[in-house]
Amino acid sequence: MSMRLTCDVVVVGAGMVGAACALYASRAGLDVTVVDRGPVAGGTTGAGEGNLLVSDKEPGPELELALLSGRLWAELAAEPGLGTAFEYEPKGGLVVAAAPEGLAALEKFAAGQRAAGVTAVSVATDQLRSYEPHLAPAMEGGVYYPQDAQVMPTLAAAHLVRASGARLLTGRTVTEVLRGADGAVRGVRTDRGDLHAPAVVNAAGTWGGEVAGLAGVPLPVLPRRGFVLVTEPLPRRVRHKVYAADYVADVASDSAALQTSPVVEGTAAGPVLIGASRERVGFDRSFSLPAVRELAAGATRLFPFLADVRAMRTYLGFRPYMPDHLPAIGPDPRVPGLFHACGHEGAGIGLATGTGQLIAQTLTAKTPDLDLTPFRPDRFRRAEEAS
């Protein structure tokens, strides 16, 4: 049965970023409809670990967005019933180095972060066990980041959508971005009817490039596949998010080849989550034994006790990768009324709240909290024209 609906804003995508856009746009007084071809958190969000990180961000636009988002996450968590509902844990992150040269690079990286407003505490090798008693002894030292936190991503997305009061339409595929004779957005067409609105927010994550294409503009969003191992439930033996110093370099790499760097964290429910792998293989969902073996080996190097723990399952997701590792956030000057909020790669959970607030501010013609120039959706075309 077809339908026709009118509202102020259509948000395409019911993942974490779409949920945050809906929340802040609704709180800004707009009538919001969220539409997704699948369920809430059915894409990248449902395959994430729920990390809210500043520890892996170098000084610059992404770190500024992470700091803004971290403050907003803490505010949401303080709202009655909301933080406990999505399992907000301000547990902090510990980055460790196994060799002197790795520790020197980590300390240099942390020094730059401190200058940009990050709290980064140097931890000597003889202090590491006070943070993580079960950590492998052969570590040179590390840096502790108390601003790192975690949420349960599917719960968080669902509760943000619910708290927004937005109209939620799942199981509806967007097939066209409607535009008027002047080229401006007039809403979207779905396989179950049209949704009319003067503004459309592209929060489709890894599929953001496809949604942009429906509006007639290119956006170079590519899928980057990653696996996560999940152990059997355990008593809390990993207190923080713990990862090796080379993780930051792997995240920033442009390589399409398989890369793994050990990332280990406990959860409120008991299982330990083990990552992280990344490779660009399109939307190939096939199981990769080499990737999973590397994850397990890296985790046991950090925490030897994990060698005796059963892995219960593994899952994969596709992170929305952009060539310059920055998301597209804000209005698209090529299509009046089209806004983008996608391309966050593996940081979308953590950066969602800041993204949502920035989108709401631009939708209501307010000055955004951050300069959106580095996130301009048309920046790749502009770079080509300038070269």
Number of C-alpha atoms within 10 A of each C-alpha: 5 8 10 11 11 16 16 18 27 28 29 28 34 31 32 34 31 32 32 30 33 37 25 24 27 21 15 14 11 18 19 26 24 25 27 25 17 16 18 26 24 15 23 25 26 21 19 24 21 25 22 27 25 30 25 23 22 17 19 11 16 20 21 22 22 26 23 20 24 24 14 17 23 16 12 16 20 13 10 9 10 17 19 14 15 21 19 23 20 18 17 20 28 27 25 26 23 19 13 12 11 18 21 15 14 22 20 11 19 25 17 14 21 13 10 15 12 21 19 23 16 19 19 15 16 11 13 23 14 10 15 16 14 17 21 16 16 12 18 19 24 28 23 23 24 19 20 25 23 26 26 22 25 22 17 26 26 19 19 24 24 15 17 19 15 22 16 18 18 15 14 16 18 21 16 18 23 20 18 9 7 8 13 18 22 24 28 26 18 21 15 15 17 21 23 22 21 19 23 29 29 27 31 27 34 25 21 25 21 19 25 25 13 16 19 13 15 17 22 17 24 23 24 24 24 26 24 24 22 18 19 13 17 14 12 15 16 20 18 26 23 25 26 22 26 17 19 18 11 17 21 13 15 15 12 13 11 16 19 23 24 23 22 25 23 23 22 15 12 15 19 23 21 28 25 27 24 26 20 20 15 12 13 11 13 7 12 11 9 9 20 22 13 17 24 18 16 22 27 19 18 23 20 16 14 17 13 8 14 11 18 11 10 14 15 19 22 29 29 27 24 21 13 12 17 18 27 29 26 27 24 19 12 14 17 17 21 26 25 29 30 32 32 26 23 26 24 27 29 29 30 29 29 26 30 25 24 26 26 25 18 18 23 13 9 11 10 16 14 14 13 16 13 16 20 19 28 18 15 15 11 11 9 8 8 7 5
